[in-house]
Amino acid sequence: MKSMAKYTIAAGVLSVMLLSGLALADYPNVGPYPTPMGNAFQQQGAYNADGTLAANPVIDAGAVKKNGIAYSLRKLTTGDTLTFNGTVYTVYSAIPNFMTIDQAYRQTAAQYDPQALENIDFVIPATLNRGRRTAVSAAASLSPYTNELAYLTQPSTDAQYFIPNLCNAAGKHNGLTEHIFWTVDAYKGQPGYQPNGPGYHLTGYGWAQESQEVNQPFAIYQLPMDGGGPCGTQLVQAAATPFNYWLQLFSNQGNVKTSCYNAITGLATYPFPDPVWLKNGIYTHFHPMPGFQRNLLRYYTAWGSFNLLNNTSGLFVRNDGSVELPAYHNGRAYKFYPLVIQNWDATQRYTVINQTNNVIPLSLTDYPGQEKYFASNTFLPGKAGVLPAYKNYQVYDNTGLEPRQPDLFVGLKGDSPQDVMFWDQAPTGNPPVATEPGGQANKPYMMGADSSIRGGVMTHSCRLQSANSFFVARLGKAQLQGKLYQAEIYVDPQGDGNWELVARLSYRWKPWTISDAGAWEASPDNLGAGVPSISAVNPNYMNLINTSVGTSWSAAGRAMGWTGRLYQTGDANSLGAAPQIYTISLSFNNLPNVRCLVVFK
């Protein structure tokens, strides 16, 4: 292996901290309307209208069926392979067909369980707009609500408020939503499905929104920009539950949105302007497919305490159901801004190889947003897949306008994309009683990657860690049988195919649980935990490996933050010790051709 002594390594240790006491950066007051945050919206030119790179677009690569799910495969036009240990892998993204917008429009009813919708004022047609593309106005005009130049969709009556279907015409790369997920959540037969409980799902109209609140009352919070949580709550109840929260927010039925508008006006702890647009519509998020990132980030979107009422990023849905598609004039004609932009290129800088015998699903949180889990890439057995990464994805947070990595959560082997999206509950007790410690009870690993200018220098970063809540789940040994796998992270410093193993993370089920003091102790019953360990550590990368201790874990599984600790050799997880979280953060600021690879095995 090559020595790293000659390489400059940027600091890259992940830290997790409580937000109390942090000084917040002054949020800029940019005027009465939201405007682009960070880099201005990227225009067509280097990108096609669908967001693909004009020089090397993502293209269709066929289909495959695994575990009863049909996946649409996509890859790069050129430079679509990566070589590892003498094997050449084509690098794919794998998207469930039913999570593509075009397919969902054609088979809408298949996405929903009528039993879960029987008490909701919401009708799901067999198809949306007869499965056709959404009509769009012939010309762009200035919106009186958002002050943006925009085209307007012209939805059919059965497709009002749904995310528009603007798929590609064959070979023309003009489909604005071609590389955007139709987001779904739990449904019948999947974890979290509650047909007669509070968890009504799949009624978010295909947008990237947590839809389980469909029959919940309206909770109106003050609008802080930080991650400290809502401070002060005012409740606006439009009707007895169940009712359709989303429909009433979109359409202003029952004057609900006006009530919300009146409740939040003046309650912002940062310079949130008088939100005149809320009387006329609402901004909502969409979720990019692997290899893409959102292009429409705007100021005033809160970076932590997020809800639909203080969101300003994404697309604006008017009260009548039409959607504004932002546009610009290039001096000759009006053009659409791409909704997403491709950041996946022929360097194959961030990649995963799945050497296990089953699929491994990945989820990505919506940020800035509600930080809910949404489907991302699915890594197929024996194949390589693109690891979603961001490129100069700038978000305003407590330190100012800063680039950010995606938050990626990796599911158990053999789980479906629907499984990994569910904000899983960690069972505690025997029989299990559900608690909610942090959502990673079925997600053993976390990852992230980005290529961003930091301190004036382009920096390439990749992170792999044992998930910070997975070991809280009290599970029987059989529940993890065949589900666990190892994760190795490699670096190719010069991009010449000389891969160096950095370290290996793995789990073993042990009959342990976490005591009230936050330490491992023998389990009193037949439930145990997945306990992480680290091995095969490359001494050249010791300074990029960190352990942290769950100092505030308790038997109830409450996460209150943890303190850092330098890397220590050997497995620190043992009876009487605090649970360890292992983080490997690679970050390089003078290696323009560096590549990072994660191998599941």
Secondary structure, 3 states (H helix, E strand, C coil): CCCCCCCCECCCCCCCCCCCCCCCCCCCCCCCCCCECCCCCCCECCECCCCCECCCCEEEEEEEEECCEEEEEEEECCCCEEEECCEEEEEEEEEEHHHEHHHHHHCHHHHCCHHHHCCCCCCCCCCCHHHCCCEECCCCEECCCCCCEEEEEECCHHHCCCCCCCCCCCCCCCCCCCCEECCCCCCCCCCCCCCCCCCECCCCCCCCCCCCECCCCEEEECECCCCCCCCCEEEECCCCCCCCHHHHHHHCHHHHHHHHHHHHCCCECCCCCCCHHHHCEEEECCEECCCEEECCCECCCCCCCCCHHHCCCCEEEECCCCEEEEEEECCCCEEECCCEEECCCCCCCEEEEECCCCCEEEEEECCCCCCCEEEEEEECCCCEEECCCEECCEEEECCEEEECCCCEEECCCCCCHHHHHCCCCEEECCCCEEECCCCCCCCCEEEEEEEEEECCEEEEEEEEEECCCHHHCCEEHHHHCCCCCCEEEEEECCCCCCCEEEEEEEEEEECEEECCCCCEEECCCCEEEEEEEEECCCHHHHHHEEEEECCCCCCCCCCCCCEEEECCCCCCCCCCCCCEEEEEEEEECCCCCCEEEEEEC
